[in-house]
Each structure stands twice: as structure tokens, then as C-alpha cells.
Amino acid sequence: IAQCDRSIVEGWYRFQGDRNSPTTAPVPGQCGTDAPIWFQGSYPDTDGDTATLTACKVGFFENCDPSWTIDVKNC
């Protein structure tokens, strides 16, 4: 069963431990979603630093359409 993220409110979200969103395009259907999101770019290495990345939606024909600019902070 696919999970829907339509109700997620814009804001800061924290991943704890060694978990991050993928930085390469996942396969549709992976991780319980029909259209997974992945990030182009590198996560910031230093605590407190912020990086601007591109969030990409994987579709049936493209790996990054549509896309959004997001900020990621190492905390």
C-alpha cells in the first residue's frame, strides 16, 4: 500500500541516526510510495551548516520532474 504525503506541512523535519533521504533516484514503488522523492546534491558535513539541494520526484518517464529547491541543515 502506497503512503501519501499530501498532509505534510511545510517546515523543518529531522532525520535521527544515520538515516537520510536518498541522493540517487529510487525505483517507483520502493519504500511504500508510487512516486519517491530524492535529493540532488550533497548533505552538509559540519554541524549547523545548511545546504541548498534539489528535491526530485521520480515519475514513470523522468527521474526529476517535478523538482523543488529545499534547504537541508546538519543538526
PQR file with spaces between the fields and no chain letter, atoms N, CA, C, O and H, PARSE charges and radii, in Angstrom:
ATOM       1  N    ILE     1       0.857   -1.179    0.000 -0.4000 1.5000
ATOM       2  CA   ILE     1       0.000    0.000    0.000 -0.0000 2.0000
ATOM       3  C    ILE     1       0.894    1.230    0.000  0.5500 1.7000
ATOM       4  O    ILE     1       1.774    1.365    0.850 -0.5500 1.4000
ATOM       5  N    ALA     2       0.671    2.112   -0.941 -0.4000 1.5000
ATOM       6  CA   ALA     2       1.450    3.348   -1.028 -0.0000 2.0000
ATOM       7  C    ALA     2       1.036    4.312    0.075  0.5500 1.7000
ATOM       8  O    ALA     2      -0.127    4.355    0.478 -0.5500 1.4000
ATOM       9  H    ALA     2      -0.044    2.002   -1.631  0.4000 1.0000
ATOM      10  N    GLN     3       2.012    5.088    0.560 -0.4000 1.5000
ATOM      11  CA   GLN     3       1.754    6.084    1.593 -0.0000 2.0000
ATOM      12  C    GLN     3       1.681    7.463    0.951  0.5500 1.7000
ATOM      13  O    GLN     3       2.501    7.793    0.095 -0.5500 1.4000
ATOM      14  H    GLN     3       2.956    5.053    0.233  0.4000 1.0000
ATOM      15  N    CYS     4       0.707    8.268    1.357 -0.4000 1.5000
ATOM      16  CA   CYS     4       0.507    9.596    0.787 -0.0000 2.0000
ATOM      17  C    CYS     4       1.108   10.656    1.706  0.5500 1.7000
ATOM      18  O    CYS     4       0.988   10.564    2.928 -0.5500 1.4000
ATOM      19  H    CYS     4       0.041    8.000    2.053  0.4000 1.0000
ATOM      20  N    ASP     5       1.761   11.670    1.112 -0.4000 1.5000
ATOM      21  CA   ASP     5       2.357   12.745    1.902 -0.0000 2.0000
ATOM      22  C    ASP     5       1.649   14.085    1.683  0.5500 1.7000
ATOM      23  O    ASP     5       2.221   15.135    1.977 -0.5500 1.4000
ATOM      24  H    ASP     5       1.858   11.745    0.120  0.4000 1.0000
ATOM      25  N    ARG     6       0.432   14.066    1.179 -0.4000 1.5000
ATOM      26  CA   ARG     6      -0.296   15.310    0.895 -0.0000 2.0000
ATOM      27  C    ARG     6      -0.547   16.155    2.133  0.5500 1.7000
ATOM      28  O    ARG     6      -0.662   17.376    2.028 -0.5500 1.4000
ATOM      29  H    ARG     6      -0.033   13.214    0.940  0.4000 1.0000
ATOM      30  N    SER     7      -0.635   15.536    3.300 -0.4000 1.5000
ATOM      31  CA   SER     7      -0.961   16.283    4.514 -0.0000 2.0000
ATOM      32  C    SER     7       0.273   16.813    5.246  0.5500 1.7000
ATOM      33  O    SER     7       0.138   17.406    6.316 -0.5500 1.4000
ATOM      34  H    SER     7      -0.541   14.544    3.385  0.4000 1.0000
ATOM      35  N    ILE     8       1.465   16.616    4.696 -0.4000 1.5000
ATOM      36  CA   ILE     8       2.679   17.113    5.347 -0.0000 2.0000
ATOM      37  C    ILE     8       2.721   18.636    5.242  0.5500 1.7000
ATOM      38  O    ILE     8       2.541   19.202    4.164 -0.5500 1.4000
ATOM      39  H    ILE     8       1.575   16.135    3.827  0.4000 1.0000
ATOM      40  N    VAL     9       2.959   19.282    6.365 -0.4000 1.5000
ATOM      41  CA   VAL     9       3.022   20.733    6.436 -0.0000 2.0000
ATOM      42  C    VAL     9       4.450   21.188    6.154  0.5500 1.7000
ATOM      43  O    VAL     9       5.406   20.556    6.605 -0.5500 1.4000
ATOM      44  H    VAL     9       3.105   18.823    7.241  0.4000 1.0000
ATOM      45  N    GLU    10       4.597   22.290    5.403 -0.4000 1.5000
ATOM      46  CA   GLU    10       5.921   22.832    5.111 -0.0000 2.0000
ATOM      47  C    GLU    10       6.606   23.229    6.408  0.5500 1.7000
ATOM      48  O    GLU    10       5.992   23.851    7.274 -0.5500 1.4000
ATOM      49  H    GLU    10       3.821   22.803    5.036  0.4000 1.0000
ATOM      50  N    GLY    11       7.872   22.872    6.541 -0.4000 1.5000
ATOM      51  CA   GLY    11       8.632   23.197    7.741 -0.0000 2.0000
ATOM      52  C    GLY    11       9.904   22.372    7.799  0.5500 1.7000
ATOM      53  O    GLY    11      10.264   21.715    6.822 -0.5500 1.4000
ATOM      54  H    GLY    11       8.371   22.366    5.838  0.4000 1.0000
ATOM      55  N    TRP    12      10.589   22.401    8.936 -0.4000 1.5000
ATOM      56  CA   TRP    12      11.810   21.631    9.139 -0.0000 2.0000
ATOM      57  C    TRP    12      11.444   20.259    9.684  0.5500 1.7000
ATOM      58  O    TRP    12      10.617   20.144   10.589 -0.5500 1.4000
ATOM      59  H    TRP    12      10.296   22.935    9.730  0.4000 1.0000
ATOM      60  N    TYR    13      12.061   19.218    9.131 -0.4000 1.5000
ATOM      61  CA   TYR    13      11.872   17.849    9.595 -0.0000 2.0000
ATOM      62  C    TYR    13      13.238   17.255    9.883  0.5500 1.7000
ATOM      63  O    TYR    13      14.192   17.486    9.139 -0.5500 1.4000
ATOM      64  H    TYR    13      12.732   19.312    8.396  0.4000 1.0000
ATOM      65  N    ARG    14      13.334   16.489   10.964 -0.4000 1.5000
ATOM      66  CA   ARG    14      14.623   15.945   11.388 -0.0000 2.0000
ATOM      67  C    ARG    14      14.666   14.432   11.208  0.5500 1.7000
ATOM      68  O    ARG    14      13.763   13.714   11.638 -0.5500 1.4000
ATOM      69  H    ARG    14      12.560   16.301   11.569  0.4000 1.0000
ATOM      70  N    PHE    15      15.738   13.962   10.563 -0.4000 1.5000
ATOM      71  CA   PHE    15      16.032   12.533   10.482 -0.0000 2.0000
ATOM      72  C    PHE    15      17.048   12.233   11.575  0.5500 1.7000
ATOM      73  O    PHE    15      18.085   12.894   11.644 -0.5500 1.4000
ATOM      74  H    PHE    15      16.472   14.545   10.215  0.4000 1.0000
ATOM      75  N    GLN    16      16.777   11.256   12.425 -0.4000 1.5000
ATOM      76  CA   GLN    16      17.692   10.933   13.504 -0.0000 2.0000
ATOM      77  C    GLN    16      18.491    9.685   13.165  0.5500 1.7000
ATOM      78  O    GLN    16      18.038    8.822   12.413 -0.5500 1.4000
ATOM      79  H    GLN    16      15.935   10.719   12.369  0.4000 1.0000
ATOM      80  N    GLY    17      19.682    9.607   13.731 -0.4000 1.5000
ATOM      81  CA   GLY    17      20.553    8.470   13.470 -0.0000 2.0000
ATOM      82  C    GLY    17      21.269    8.648   12.144  0.5500 1.7000
ATOM      83  O    GLY    17      21.544    9.773   11.727 -0.5500 1.4000
ATOM      84  H    GLY    17      20.050   10.308   14.341  0.4000 1.0000
ATOM      85  N    ASP    18      21.568    7.547   11.487 -0.4000 1.5000
ATOM      86  CA   ASP    18      22.297    7.581   10.217 -0.0000 2.0000
ATOM      87  C    ASP    18      21.364    7.586    9.015  0.5500 1.7000
ATOM      88  O    ASP    18      21.778    7.213    7.917 -0.5500 1.4000
ATOM      89  H    ASP    18      21.345    6.634   11.826  0.4000 1.0000
ATOM      90  N    ARG    19      20.136    7.994    9.193 -0.4000 1.5000
ATOM      91  CA   ARG    19      19.156    7.964    8.102 -0.0000 2.0000
ATOM      92  C    ARG    19      19.114    9.297    7.370  0.5500 1.7000
ATOM      93  O    ARG    19      19.165   10.360    7.989 -0.5500 1.4000
ATOM      94  H    ARG    19      19.799    8.298   10.085  0.4000 1.0000
ATOM      95  N    ASN    20      19.022    9.231    6.072 -0.4000 1.5000
ATOM      96  CA   ASN    20      18.849   10.399    5.213 -0.0000 2.0000
ATOM      97  C    ASN    20      17.941   10.009    4.064  0.5500 1.7000
ATOM      98  O    ASN    20      17.718    8.825    3.812 -0.5500 1.4000
ATOM      99  H    ASN    20      18.981    8.367    5.569  0.4000 1.0000
ATOM     100  N    SER    21      17.422   10.999    3.374 -0.4000 1.5000
ATOM     101  CA   SER    21      16.709   10.725    2.129 -0.0000 2.0000
ATOM     102  C    SER    21      17.739   10.335    1.086  0.5500 1.7000
ATOM     103  O    SER    21      18.894   10.748    1.185 -0.5500 1.4000
ATOM     104  H    SER    21      17.603   11.961    3.579  0.4000 1.0000
ATOM     105  N    PRO    22      17.352    9.545    0.085 -0.5600 1.5000
ATOM     106  CA   PRO    22      18.322    9.092   -0.915  0.2800 2.0000
ATOM     107  C    PRO    22      18.865   10.236   -1.763  0.5500 1.7000
ATOM     108  O    PRO    22      18.182   11.236   -1.983 -0.5500 1.4000
ATOM     109  N    THR    23      20.102   10.079   -2.239 -0.4000 1.5000
ATOM     110  CA   THR    23      20.722   11.064   -3.135 -0.0000 2.0000
ATOM     111  C    THR    23      20.885   10.498   -4.542  0.5500 1.7000
ATOM     112  O    THR    23      21.573   11.083   -5.378 -0.5500 1.4000
ATOM     113  H    THR    23      20.657    9.267   -2.061  0.4000 1.0000
ATOM     114  N    THR    24      20.256    9.368   -4.795 -0.4000 1.5000
ATOM     115  CA   THR    24      20.134    8.813   -6.144 -0.0000 2.0000
ATOM     116  C    THR    24      18.671    8.419   -6.321  0.5500 1.7000
ATOM     117  O    THR    24      17.968    8.149   -5.347 -0.5500 1.4000
ATOM     118  H    THR    24      19.697    8.892   -4.115  0.4000 1.0000
ATOM     119  N    ALA    25      18.226    8.390   -7.556 -0.4000 1.5000
ATOM     120  CA   ALA    25      16.814    8.135   -7.837 -0.0000 2.0000
ATOM     121  C    ALA    25      16.411    6.712   -7.456  0.5500 1.7000
ATOM     122  O    ALA    25      16.954    5.754   -8.006 -0.5500 1.4000
ATOM     123  H    ALA    25      18.797    8.610   -8.348  0.4000 1.0000
ATOM     124  N    PRO    26      15.462    6.556   -6.518 -0.5600 1.5000
ATOM     125  CA   PRO    26      14.969    5.224   -6.196  0.2800 2.0000
ATOM     126  C    PRO    26      13.974    4.733   -7.250  0.5500 1.7000
ATOM     127  O    PRO    26      13.504    5.502   -8.088 -0.5500 1.4000
ATOM     128  N    VAL    27      13.673    3.471   -7.188 -0.4000 1.5000
ATOM     129  CA   VAL    27      12.723    2.854   -8.111 -0.0000 2.0000
ATOM     130  C    VAL    27      11.301    3.155   -7.629  0.5500 1.7000
ATOM     131  O    VAL    27      11.029    3.027   -6.436 -0.5500 1.4000
ATOM     132  H    VAL    27      14.055    2.846   -6.507  0.4000 1.0000
ATOM     133  N    PRO    28      10.379    3.555   -8.528 -0.5600 1.5000
ATOM     134  CA   PRO    28       8.989    3.739   -8.098  0.2800 2.0000
ATOM     135  C    PRO    28       8.464    2.476   -7.416  0.5500 1.7000
ATOM     136  O    PRO    28       8.729    1.362   -7.868 -0.5500 1.4000
ATOM     137  N    GLY    29       7.723    2.656   -6.335 -0.4000 1.5000
ATOM     138  CA   GLY    29       7.211    1.533   -5.565 -0.0000 2.0000
ATOM     139  C    GLY    29       8.096    1.167   -4.390  0.5500 1.7000
ATOM     140  O    GLY    29       7.672    0.419   -3.509 -0.5500 1.4000
ATOM     141  H    GLY    29       7.507    3.561   -5.968  0.4000 1.0000
ATOM     142  N    GLN    30       9.321    1.681   -4.362 -0.4000 1.5000
ATOM     143  CA   GLN    30      10.253    1.404   -3.274 -0.0000 2.0000
ATOM     144  C    GLN    30       9.846    2.212   -2.044  0.5500 1.7000
ATOM     145  O    GLN    30       9.411    3.355   -2.179 -0.5500 1.4000
ATOM     146  H    GLN    30       9.665    2.289   -5.078  0.4000 1.0000
ATOM     147  N    CYS    31       9.976    1.656   -0.881 -0.4000 1.5000
ATOM     148  CA   CYS    31       9.690    2.328    0.390 -0.0000 2.0000
ATOM     149  C    CYS    31       8.226    2.727    0.521  0.5500 1.7000
ATOM     150  O    CYS    31       7.919    3.713    1.191 -0.5500 1.4000
ATOM     151  H    CYS    31      10.330    0.727   -0.771  0.4000 1.0000
ATOM     152  N    GLY    32       7.326    1.991   -0.097 -0.4000 1.5000
ATOM     153  CA   GLY    32       5.904    2.227    0.076 -0.0000 2.0000
ATOM     154  C    GLY    32       5.357    3.455   -0.619  0.5500 1.7000
ATOM     155  O    GLY    32       4.356    4.016   -0.172 -0.5500 1.4000
ATOM     156  H    GLY    32       7.575    1.190   -0.641  0.4000 1.0000
ATOM     157  N    THR    33       5.984    3.887   -1.698 -0.4000 1.5000
ATOM     158  CA   THR    33       5.490    5.057   -2.419 -0.0000 2.0000
ATOM     159  C    THR    33       5.483    4.800   -3.919  0.5500 1.7000
ATOM     160  O    THR    33       6.318    4.055   -4.432 -0.5500 1.4000
ATOM     161  H    THR    33       6.796    3.431   -2.061  0.4000 1.0000
ATOM     162  N    ASP    34       4.545    5.414   -4.611 -0.4000 1.5000
ATOM     163  CA   ASP    34       4.479    5.289   -6.068 -0.0000 2.0000
ATOM     164  C    ASP    34       5.394    6.283   -6.769  0.5500 1.7000
ATOM     165  O    ASP    34       5.842    6.032   -7.888 -0.5500 1.4000
ATOM     166  H    ASP    34       3.866    6.019   -4.194  0.4000 1.0000
ATOM     167  N    ALA    35       5.676    7.413   -6.119 -0.4000 1.5000
ATOM     168  CA   ALA    35       6.492    8.474   -6.715 -0.0000 2.0000
ATOM     169  C    ALA    35       7.476    8.984   -5.661  0.5500 1.7000
ATOM     170  O    ALA    35       7.250   10.038   -5.066 -0.5500 1.4000
ATOM     171  H    ALA    35       5.312    7.617   -5.210  0.4000 1.0000
ATOM     172  N    PRO    36       8.578    8.240   -5.421 -0.5600 1.5000
ATOM     173  CA   PRO    36       9.509    8.616   -4.358  0.2800 2.0000
ATOM     174  C    PRO    36      10.230    9.932   -4.636  0.5500 1.7000
ATOM     175  O    PRO    36      10.403   10.341   -5.784 -0.5500 1.4000
ATOM     176  N    ILE    37      10.641   10.576   -3.559 -0.4000 1.5000
ATOM     177  CA   ILE    37      11.401   11.828   -3.617 -0.0000 2.0000
ATOM     178  C    ILE    37      12.850   11.512   -3.268  0.5500 1.7000
ATOM     179  O    ILE    37      13.122   10.708   -2.376 -0.5500 1.4000
ATOM     180  H    ILE    37      10.501   10.245   -2.626  0.4000 1.0000
ATOM     181  N    TRP    38      13.779   12.151   -3.977 -0.4000 1.5000
ATOM     182  CA   TRP    38      15.207   12.013   -3.679 -0.0000 2.0000
ATOM     183  C    TRP    38      15.851   13.380   -3.829  0.5500 1.7000
ATOM     184  O    TRP    38      15.263   14.281   -4.426 -0.5500 1.4000
ATOM     185  H    TRP    38      13.559   12.804   -4.701  0.4000 1.0000
ATOM     186  N    PHE    39      17.059   13.544   -3.290 -0.4000 1.5000
ATOM     187  CA   PHE    39      17.745   14.836   -3.288 -0.0000 2.0000
ATOM     188  C    PHE    39      18.966   14.807   -4.192  0.5500 1.7000
ATOM     189  O    PHE    39      19.792   13.900   -4.102 -0.5500 1.4000
ATOM     190  H    PHE    39      17.537   12.812   -2.805  0.4000 1.0000
ATOM     191  N    GLN    40      19.077   15.805   -5.067 -0.4000 1.5000
ATOM     192  CA   GLN    40      20.295   16.004   -5.868 -0.0000 2.0000
ATOM     193  C    GLN    40      21.194   16.947   -5.081  0.5500 1.7000
ATOM     194  O    GLN    40      20.758   18.019   -4.661 -0.5500 1.4000
ATOM     195  H    GLN    40      18.406   16.542   -5.140  0.4000 1.0000
ATOM     196  N    GLY    41      22.435   16.555   -4.884 -0.4000 1.5000
ATOM     197  CA   GLY    41      23.380   17.385   -4.152 -0.0000 2.0000
ATOM     198  C    GLY    41      23.957   16.619   -2.984  0.5500 1.7000
ATOM     199  O    GLY    41      23.711   15.423   -2.826 -0.5500 1.4000
ATOM     200  H    GLY    41      22.789   15.685   -5.225  0.4000 1.0000
ATOM     201  N    SER    42      24.729   17.318   -2.166 -0.4000 1.5000
ATOM     202  CA   SER    42      25.391   16.700   -1.018 -0.0000 2.0000
ATOM     203  C    SER    42      24.881   17.309    0.273  0.5500 1.7000
ATOM     204  O    SER    42      24.662   18.517    0.369 -0.5500 1.4000
ATOM     205  H    SER    42      24.929   18.289   -2.294  0.4000 1.0000
ATOM     206  N    TYR    43      24.697   16.451    1.261 -0.4000 1.5000
ATOM     207  CA   TYR    43      24.303   16.927    2.580 -0.0000 2.0000
ATOM     208  C    TYR    43      25.464   17.700    3.205  0.5500 1.7000
ATOM     209  O    TYR    43      26.621   17.370    2.946 -0.5500 1.4000
ATOM     210  H    TYR    43      24.875   15.470    1.183  0.4000 1.0000
ATOM     211  N    PRO    44      25.186   18.724    4.025 -0.5600 1.5000
ATOM     212  CA   PRO    44      26.267   19.445    4.696  0.2800 2.0000
ATOM     213  C    PRO    44      26.964   18.542    5.718  0.5500 1.7000
ATOM     214  O    PRO    44      26.310   17.785    6.434 -0.5500 1.4000
ATOM     215  N    ASP    45      28.289   18.629    5.777 -0.4000 1.5000
ATOM     216  CA   ASP    45      29.075   17.776    6.671 -0.0000 2.0000
ATOM     217  C    ASP    45      29.198   18.328    8.085  0.5500 1.7000
ATOM     218  O    ASP    45      29.263   17.560    9.045 -0.5500 1.4000
ATOM     219  H    ASP    45      28.820   19.245    5.195  0.4000 1.0000
ATOM     220  N    THR    46      29.231   19.644    8.222 -0.4000 1.5000
ATOM     221  CA   THR    46      29.518   20.279    9.504 -0.0000 2.0000
ATOM     222  C    THR    46      28.235   20.602   10.259  0.5500 1.7000
ATOM     223  O    THR    46      27.275   21.109    9.679 -0.5500 1.4000
ATOM     224  H    THR    46      29.179   20.267    7.442  0.4000 1.0000
ATOM     225  N    ASP    47      28.226   20.306   11.548 -0.4000 1.5000
ATOM     226  CA   ASP    47      27.076   20.590   12.395 -0.0000 2.0000
ATOM     227  C    ASP    47      26.714   22.074   12.316  0.5500 1.7000
ATOM     228  O    ASP    47      27.570   22.939   12.505 -0.5500 1.4000
ATOM     229  H    ASP    47      29.006   19.894   12.019  0.4000 1.0000
ATOM     230  N    GLY    48      25.454   22.357   12.038 -0.4000 1.5000
ATOM     231  CA   GLY    48      24.975   23.732   11.945 -0.0000 2.0000
ATOM     232  C    GLY    48      24.972   24.301   10.541  0.5500 1.7000
ATOM     233  O    GLY    48      24.317   25.314   10.293 -0.5500 1.4000
ATOM     234  H    GLY    48      24.759   21.654   11.884  0.4000 1.0000
ATOM     235  N    ASP    49      25.693   23.670    9.605 -0.4000 1.5000
ATOM     236  CA   ASP    49      25.729   24.166    8.222 -0.0000 2.0000
ATOM     237  C    ASP    49      24.442   23.805    7.484  0.5500 1.7000
ATOM     238  O    ASP    49      23.782   22.814    7.794 -0.5500 1.4000
ATOM     239  H    ASP    49      26.225   22.847    9.807  0.4000 1.0000
ATOM     240  N    THR    50      24.105   24.639    6.498 -0.4000 1.5000
ATOM     241  CA   THR    50      22.927   24.430    5.661 -0.0000 2.0000
ATOM     242  C    THR    50      23.363   24.333    4.208  0.5500 1.7000
ATOM     243  O    THR    50      24.270   25.048    3.782 -0.5500 1.4000
ATOM     244  H    THR    50      24.642   25.444    6.246  0.4000 1.0000
ATOM     245  N    ALA    51      22.723   23.453    3.446 -0.4000 1.5000
ATOM     246  CA   ALA    51      22.990   23.312    2.011 -0.0000 2.0000
ATOM     247  C    ALA    51      21.661   23.417    1.263  0.5500 1.7000
ATOM     248  O    ALA    51      20.621   22.981    1.757 -0.5500 1.4000
ATOM     249  H    ALA    51      21.986   22.872    3.792  0.4000 1.0000
ATOM     250  N    THR    52      21.713   23.996    0.072 -0.4000 1.5000
ATOM     251  CA   THR    52      20.546   24.056   -0.793 -0.0000 2.0000
ATOM     252  C    THR    52      20.623   22.894   -1.775  0.5500 1.7000
ATOM     253  O    THR    52      21.588   22.776   -2.530 -0.5500 1.4000
ATOM     254  H    THR    52      22.558   24.350   -0.329  0.4000 1.0000
ATOM     255  N    LEU    53      19.606   22.037   -1.766 -0.4000 1.5000
ATOM     256  CA   LEU    53      19.558   20.859   -2.630 -0.0000 2.0000
ATOM     257  C    LEU    53      18.314   20.925   -3.512  0.5500 1.7000
ATOM     258  O    LEU    53      17.424   21.745   -3.288 -0.5500 1.4000
ATOM     259  H    LEU    53      18.822   22.132   -1.154  0.4000 1.0000
ATOM     260  N    THR    54      18.266   20.068   -4.496 -0.4000 1.5000
ATOM     261  CA   THR    54      17.085   19.921   -5.334 -0.0000 2.0000
ATOM     262  C    THR    54      16.375   18.639   -4.934  0.5500 1.7000
ATOM     263  O    THR    54      16.968   17.560   -4.964 -0.5500 1.4000
ATOM     264  H    THR    54      18.990   19.401   -4.677  0.4000 1.0000
ATOM     265  N    ALA    55      15.107   18.753   -4.560 -0.4000 1.5000
ATOM     266  CA   ALA    55      14.281   17.583   -4.279 -0.0000 2.0000
ATOM     267  C    ALA    55      13.601   17.180   -5.578  0.5500 1.7000
ATOM     268  O    ALA    55      12.962   18.005   -6.230 -0.5500 1.4000
ATOM     269  H    ALA    55      14.626   19.629   -4.536  0.4000 1.0000
ATOM     270  N    CYS    56      13.736   15.924   -5.952 -0.4000 1.5000
ATOM     271  CA   CYS    56      13.202   15.426   -7.224 -0.0000 2.0000
ATOM     272  C    CYS    56      12.150   14.353   -6.981  0.5500 1.7000
ATOM     273  O    CYS    56      12.301   13.508   -6.098 -0.5500 1.4000
ATOM     274  H    CYS    56      14.255   15.254   -5.422  0.4000 1.0000
ATOM     275  N    LYS    57      11.097   14.394   -7.762 -0.4000 1.5000
ATOM     276  CA   LYS    57      10.075   13.345   -7.739 -0.0000 2.0000
ATOM     277  C    LYS    57      10.335   12.401   -8.903  0.5500 1.7000
ATOM     278  O    LYS    57      10.476   12.834  -10.047 -0.5500 1.4000
ATOM     279  H    LYS    57      10.974   15.080   -8.479  0.4000 1.0000
ATOM     280  N    VAL    58      10.397   11.114   -8.605 -0.4000 1.5000
ATOM     281  CA   VAL    58      10.574   10.106   -9.645 -0.0000 2.0000
ATOM     282  C    VAL    58       9.214    9.818  -10.275  0.5500 1.7000
ATOM     283  O    VAL    58       8.244    9.507   -9.584 -0.5500 1.4000
ATOM     284  H    VAL    58      10.282   10.762   -7.676  0.4000 1.0000
ATOM     285  N    GLY    59       9.168    9.929  -11.593 -0.4000 1.5000
ATOM     286  CA   GLY    59       7.946    9.602  -12.321 -0.0000 2.0000
ATOM     287  C    GLY    59       8.164    8.374  -13.186  0.5500 1.7000
ATOM     288  O    GLY    59       9.184    7.696  -13.064 -0.5500 1.4000
ATOM     289  H    GLY    59       9.957   10.182  -12.154  0.4000 1.0000
ATOM     290  N    PHE    60       7.224    8.091  -14.045 -0.4000 1.5000
ATOM     291  CA   PHE    60       7.348    6.924  -14.915 -0.0000 2.0000
ATOM     292  C    PHE    60       8.306    7.164  -16.071  0.5500 1.7000
ATOM     293  O    PHE    60       8.877    6.214  -16.605 -0.5500 1.4000
ATOM     294  H    PHE    60       6.396    8.642  -14.144  0.4000 1.0000
ATOM     295  N    PHE    61       8.493    8.441  -16.472 -0.4000 1.5000
ATOM     296  CA   PHE    61       9.334    8.745  -17.629 -0.0000 2.0000
ATOM     297  C    PHE    61      10.563    9.581  -17.282  0.5500 1.7000
ATOM     298  O    PHE    61      11.525    9.602  -18.051 -0.5500 1.4000
ATOM     299  H    PHE    61       8.029    9.213  -16.038  0.4000 1.0000
ATOM     300  N    GLU    62      10.551   10.265  -16.148 -0.4000 1.5000
ATOM     301  CA   GLU    62      11.653   11.139  -15.734 -0.0000 2.0000
ATOM     302  C    GLU    62      12.033   10.834  -14.287  0.5500 1.7000
ATOM     303  O    GLU    62      11.187   10.432  -13.488 -0.5500 1.4000
ATOM     304  H    GLU    62       9.770   10.247  -15.523  0.4000 1.0000
ATOM     305  N    ASN    63      13.315   11.026  -13.954 -0.4000 1.5000
ATOM     306  CA   ASN    63      13.771   10.831  -12.579 -0.0000 2.0000
ATOM     307  C    ASN    63      13.728   12.099  -11.746  0.5500 1.7000
ATOM     308  O    ASN    63      13.942   12.054  -10.535 -0.5500 1.4000
ATOM     309  H    ASN    63      14.002   11.352  -14.603  0.4000 1.0000
ATOM     310  N    CYS    64      13.447   13.250  -12.394 -0.4000 1.5000
ATOM     311  CA   CYS    64      13.441   14.507  -11.642 -0.0000 2.0000
ATOM     312  C    CYS    64      12.433   15.480  -12.251  0.5500 1.7000
ATOM     313  O    CYS    64      12.810   16.539  -12.753 -0.5500 1.4000
ATOM     314  H    CYS    64      13.273   13.286  -13.378  0.4000 1.0000
ATOM     315  N    ASP    65      11.165   15.120  -12.205 -0.4000 1.5000
ATOM     316  CA   ASP    65      10.128   16.003  -12.735 -0.0000 2.0000
ATOM     317  C    ASP    65       8.819   15.711  -12.016  0.5500 1.7000
ATOM     318  O    ASP    65       8.234   14.645  -12.205 -0.5500 1.4000
ATOM     319  H    ASP    65      10.859   14.260  -11.797  0.4000 1.0000
ATOM     320  N    PRO    66       8.361   16.630  -11.207 -0.5600 1.5000
ATOM     321  CA   PRO    66       8.868   17.977  -10.975  0.2800 2.0000
ATOM     322  C    PRO    66      10.003   17.973   -9.955  0.5500 1.7000
ATOM     323  O    PRO    66      10.373   16.933   -9.411 -0.5500 1.4000
ATOM     324  N    SER    67      10.544   19.171   -9.713 -0.4000 1.5000
ATOM     325  CA   SER    67      11.601   19.331   -8.717 -0.0000 2.0000
ATOM     326  C    SER    67      11.353   20.603   -7.911  0.5500 1.7000
ATOM     327  O    SER    67      10.640   21.506   -8.348 -0.5500 1.4000
ATOM     328  H    SER    67      10.244   20.016  -10.155  0.4000 1.0000
ATOM     329  N    TRP    68      11.959   20.653   -6.720 -0.4000 1.5000
ATOM     330  CA   TRP    68      11.829   21.794   -5.819 -0.0000 2.0000
ATOM     331  C    TRP    68      13.187   22.084   -5.211  0.5500 1.7000
ATOM     332  O    TRP    68      13.996   21.175   -5.026 -0.5500 1.4000
ATOM     333  H    TRP    68      12.538   19.919   -6.364  0.4000 1.0000
ATOM     334  N    THR    69      13.440   23.342   -4.902 -0.4000 1.5000
ATOM     335  CA   THR    69      14.648   23.739   -4.182 -0.0000 2.0000
ATOM     336  C    THR    69      14.333   23.695   -2.688  0.5500 1.7000
ATOM     337  O    THR    69      13.332   24.249   -2.235 -0.5500 1.4000
ATOM     338  H    THR    69      12.783   24.080   -5.053  0.4000 1.0000
ATOM     339  N    ILE    70      15.204   23.028   -1.932 -0.4000 1.5000
ATOM     340  CA   ILE    70      14.997   22.905   -0.489 -0.0000 2.0000
ATOM     341  C    ILE    70      16.296   23.220    0.245  0.5500 1.7000
ATOM     342  O    ILE    70      17.380   23.143   -0.332 -0.5500 1.4000
ATOM     343  H    ILE    70      16.017   22.577   -2.300  0.4000 1.0000
ATOM     344  N    ASP    71      16.178   23.572    1.510 -0.4000 1.5000
ATOM     345  CA   ASP    71      17.339   23.763    2.376 -0.0000 2.0000
ATOM     346  C    ASP    71      17.435   22.581    3.326  0.5500 1.7000
ATOM     347  O    ASP    71      16.431   22.141    3.887 -0.5500 1.4000
ATOM     348  H    ASP    71      15.297   23.635    1.979  0.4000 1.0000
ATOM     349  N    VAL    72      18.656   22.067    3.504 -0.4000 1.5000
ATOM     350  CA   VAL    72      18.923   20.945    4.400 -0.0000 2.0000
ATOM     351  C    VAL    72      19.967   21.405    5.406  0.5500 1.7000
ATOM     352  O    VAL    72      21.008   21.940    5.026 -0.5500 1.4000
ATOM     353  H    VAL    72      19.471   22.424    3.049  0.4000 1.0000
ATOM     354  N    LYS    73      19.690   21.198    6.692 -0.4000 1.5000
ATOM     355  CA   LYS    73      20.610   21.629    7.746 -0.0000 2.0000
ATOM     356  C    LYS    73      21.147   20.419    8.496  0.5500 1.7000
ATOM     357  O    LYS    73      20.398   19.500    8.827 -0.5500 1.4000
ATOM     358  H    LYS    73      18.844   20.763    7.001  0.4000 1.0000
ATOM     359  N    ASN    74      22.453   20.425    8.761 -0.4000 1.5000
ATOM     360  CA   ASN    74      23.076   19.395    9.581 -0.0000 2.0000
ATOM     361  C    ASN    74      22.902   19.814   11.036  0.5500 1.7000
ATOM     362  O    ASN    74      23.517   20.781   11.487 -0.5500 1.4000
ATOM     363  H    ASN    74      23.061   21.171    8.492  0.4000 1.0000
ATOM     364  N    CYS    75      22.068   19.088   11.764 -0.4000 1.5000
ATOM     365  CA   CYS    75      21.864   19.428   13.184 -0.0000 2.0000
ATOM     366  C    CYS    75      21.999   18.171   14.011  0.5500 1.7000
ATOM     367  O    CYS    75      21.866   18.219   15.234 -0.5500 1.4000
ATOM     368  H    CYS    75      21.569   18.303   11.397  0.4000 1.0000
